[in-house]
Amino acid sequence: MALNSLNGSSRMFYSVGEVSELFGISRKSVYRLLDRGILKSSSALRHKMIPRSSVEGFLSTASNGGVK
C-alpha cells in the first residue's frame, strides 16, 4: 500500500497492519503511536481500527515538522 493510495480510497478505517505497511513501520510502532495518542482508534469491532482522518492528520503533521 502506498501513501497515494489514500487519495483514491473511499475507506474510512484502516487496520493496524495496514497502517504499519502504509507508514513503513512495525505494528508495534503503530501501537506505540496509539498509546501516545498520536493516532486515534476505534475498538468497536474487537480490533483497533484507525480512522482515515487520523492517518491523514498524522501524515500532515509529520510532513510539517514532525511529531514530538
MDAnalysis code that builds the backbone (N, CA, C; Angstrom):
import MDAnalysis as mda
import numpy as np

u = mda.Universe.empty(204, n_residues=68, atom_resindex=np.repeat(np.arange(68), 3), trajectory=True)
u.add_TopologyAttr("name", ["N", "CA", "C"] * 68)
u.add_TopologyAttr("resid", np.arange(1, 69))
u.add_TopologyAttr("resname", ["MET", "ALA", "LEU", "ASN", "SER", "LEU", "ASN", "GLY", "SER", "SER", "ARG", "MET", "PHE", "TYR", "SER", "VAL", "GLY", "GLU", "VAL", "SER", "GLU", "LEU", "PHE", "GLY", "ILE", "SER", "ARG", "LYS", "SER", "VAL", "TYR", "ARG", "LEU", "LEU", "ASP", "ARG", "GLY", "ILE", "LEU", "LYS", "SER", "SER", "SER", "ALA", "LEU", "ARG", "HIS", "LYS", "MET", "ILE", "PRO", "ARG", "SER", "SER", "VAL", "GLU", "GLY", "PHE", "LEU", "SER", "THR", "ALA", "SER", "ASN", "GLY", "GLY", "VAL", "LYS"])
u.atoms.positions = np.array([
    [0.858, -1.177, 0.000],
    [0.000, 0.000, 0.000],
    [0.902, 1.237, 0.000],
    [0.628, 2.176, -0.845],
    [1.437, 3.390, -0.949],
    [0.684, 4.567, -0.369],
    [1.422, 5.624, -0.064],
    [0.801, 6.819, 0.501],
    [-0.264, 7.387, -0.417],
    [-0.027, 7.343, -1.723],
    [-1.015, 7.902, -2.635],
    [-2.273, 7.052, -2.715],
    [-2.269, 5.851, -2.110],
    [-3.468, 5.019, -2.124],
    [-4.558, 5.618, -1.241],
    [-4.209, 6.497, -0.318],
    [-5.217, 7.175, 0.500],
    [-6.082, 8.090, -0.363],
    [-5.463, 8.714, -1.346],
    [-6.184, 9.673, -2.178],
    [-7.327, 9.036, -2.957],
    [-7.127, 7.838, -3.468],
    [-8.147, 7.201, -4.279],
    [-9.047, 6.264, -3.505],
    [-8.862, 6.173, -2.206],
    [-9.615, 5.220, -1.398],
    [-10.852, 5.858, -0.792],
    [-11.915, 5.074, -0.734],
    [-13.129, 5.566, -0.078],
    [-13.273, 4.950, 1.316],
    [-12.258, 4.221, 1.761],
    [-12.295, 3.575, 3.069],
    [-12.244, 4.605, 4.174],
    [-12.968, 4.321, 5.231],
    [-12.993, 5.245, 6.360],
    [-12.058, 4.805, 7.481],
    [-11.706, 3.510, 7.551],
    [-10.867, 2.979, 8.615],
    [-9.804, 2.044, 8.050],
    [-8.671, 1.958, 8.767],
    [-7.578, 1.075, 8.400],
    [-7.177, 0.252, 9.622],
    [-6.742, -0.974, 9.386],
    [-6.276, -1.827, 10.484],
    [-4.858, -1.415, 10.884],
    [-4.417, -1.906, 12.023],
    [-3.052, -1.619, 12.485],
    [-2.041, -2.124, 11.458],
    [-2.273, -3.311, 10.916],
    [-1.367, -3.866, 9.910],
    [-1.296, -3.019, 8.655],
    [-2.438, -2.514, 8.215],
    [-2.461, -1.665, 7.020],
    [-1.729, -0.355, 7.260],
    [-1.904, 0.223, 8.431],
    [-1.212, 1.478, 8.756],
    [0.293, 1.233, 8.862],
    [0.700, 0.099, 9.427],
    [2.131, -0.195, 9.524],
    [2.749, -0.328, 8.134],
    [2.032, -0.955, 7.196],
    [2.521, -1.044, 5.812],
    [2.554, 0.325, 5.148],
    [1.524, 1.095, 5.373],
    [1.422, 2.424, 4.774],
    [2.564, 3.329, 5.226],
    [2.876, 3.292, 6.534],
    [3.919, 4.148, 7.093],
    [5.314, 3.531, 6.967],
    [5.385, 2.221, 6.687],
    [6.686, 1.549, 6.609],
    [7.303, 1.337, 7.973],
    [6.464, 1.091, 8.982],
    [6.932, 0.853, 10.345],
    [6.318, -0.452, 10.854],
    [6.775, -0.908, 11.993],
    [6.256, -2.155, 12.557],
    [4.875, -1.947, 13.173],
    [4.161, -3.048, 13.355],
    [2.862, -2.992, 14.024],
    [3.039, -2.472, 15.449],
    [4.128, -2.864, 16.093],
    [4.398, -2.404, 17.459],
    [4.546, -0.883, 17.501],
    [5.175, -0.310, 16.488],
    [5.323, 1.147, 16.434],
    [3.973, 1.835, 16.256],
    [3.075, 1.218, 15.486],
    [1.727, 1.775, 15.338],
    [1.022, 1.757, 16.684],
    [1.145, 0.646, 17.432],
    [0.537, 0.578, 18.761],
    [1.132, 1.637, 19.695],
    [2.422, 1.926, 19.554],
    [3.040, 2.988, 20.362],
    [2.439, 4.349, 20.026],
    [2.227, 4.607, 18.735],
    [1.594, 5.865, 18.325],
    [0.180, 5.964, 18.885],
    [-0.522, 4.858, 18.922],
    [-1.868, 4.832, 19.506],
    [-1.807, 5.087, 21.012],
    [-0.869, 4.426, 21.692],
    [-0.729, 4.600, 23.147],
    [-0.367, 6.030, 23.521],
    [0.435, 6.685, 22.687],
    [0.839, 8.077, 22.946],
    [-0.240, 9.078, 22.554],
    [-1.301, 8.601, 21.897],
    [-2.371, 9.491, 21.487],
    [-2.097, 10.233, 20.189],
    [-1.038, 9.845, 19.504],
    [-0.685, 10.498, 18.247],
    [-1.640, 10.058, 17.143],
    [-2.024, 8.792, 17.186],
    [-3.066, 8.264, 16.305],
    [-4.264, 7.912, 17.166],
    [-5.446, 8.070, 16.632],
    [-6.687, 7.711, 17.332],
    [-7.202, 6.409, 16.739],
    [-7.956, 5.655, 17.548],
    [-8.517, 4.413, 17.036],
    [-9.885, 4.141, 17.635],
    [-10.578, 3.221, 17.005],
    [-11.857, 2.734, 17.480],
    [-11.731, 1.235, 17.680],
    [-12.264, 0.740, 18.778],
    [-12.222, -0.696, 19.044],
    [-13.617, -1.296, 18.993],
    [-14.488, -0.719, 18.238],
    [-15.882, -1.146, 18.197],
    [-16.044, -2.585, 17.719],
    [-15.140, -3.060, 16.916],
    [-15.268, -4.404, 16.352],
    [-14.213, -5.365, 16.890],
    [-13.780, -5.184, 18.109],
    [-12.766, -6.008, 18.774],
    [-11.346, -5.746, 18.293],
    [-11.192, -5.180, 17.128],
    [-9.877, -4.869, 16.595],
    [-9.744, -3.356, 16.526],
    [-8.539, -2.885, 16.749],
    [-8.317, -1.448, 16.644],
    [-8.397, -1.051, 15.174],
    [-9.258, -0.109, 14.902],
    [-9.397, 0.427, 13.559],
    [-9.070, 1.916, 13.621],
    [-8.203, 2.357, 12.737],
    [-7.708, 3.729, 12.761],
    [-8.423, 4.516, 11.668],
    [-9.119, 5.591, 12.055],
    [-9.851, 6.370, 11.052],
    [-8.918, 7.027, 10.033],
    [-9.397, 7.114, 8.836],
    [-8.645, 7.768, 7.762],
    [-8.224, 9.178, 8.169],
    [-9.099, 9.889, 8.872],
    [-8.782, 11.264, 9.288],
    [-7.575, 11.300, 10.228],
    [-7.428, 10.283, 11.068],
    [-6.281, 10.215, 11.972],
    [-4.993, 9.952, 11.196],
    [-5.071, 9.064, 10.205],
    [-3.911, 8.764, 9.357],
    [-3.501, 10.016, 8.587],
    [-4.469, 10.694, 7.988],
    [-4.164, 11.911, 7.226],
    [-3.616, 13.014, 8.126],
    [-4.171, 13.133, 9.338],
    [-3.670, 14.131, 10.287],
    [-2.234, 13.867, 10.684],
    [-1.914, 12.598, 10.925],
    [-0.542, 12.236, 11.269],
    [0.402, 12.562, 10.118],
    [0.001, 12.216, 8.903],
    [0.852, 12.472, 7.749],
    [1.091, 13.956, 7.533],
    [0.070, 14.782, 7.732],
    [0.261, 16.222, 7.540],
    [1.127, 16.801, 8.656],
    [0.971, 16.303, 9.874],
    [1.806, 16.766, 10.986],
    [3.257, 16.363, 10.766],
    [3.459, 15.119, 10.347],
    [4.816, 14.615, 10.126],
    [5.510, 15.357, 8.982],
    [4.753, 15.728, 7.962],
    [5.362, 16.427, 6.820],
    [5.575, 17.911, 7.110],
    [4.966, 18.415, 8.195],
    [5.122, 19.829, 8.553],
    [6.041, 20.034, 9.745],
    [6.986, 19.157, 9.938],
    [7.941, 19.367, 11.016],
    [8.024, 18.254, 12.027],
    [7.190, 17.261, 11.914],
    [7.319, 16.098, 12.765],
    [6.435, 16.102, 13.990],
    [6.481, 14.953, 14.648],
    [5.714, 14.706, 15.864],
    [6.669, 14.748, 17.038],
    [6.262, 15.375, 18.113],
    [7.137, 15.472, 19.299],
    [6.732, 14.471, 20.350],
])
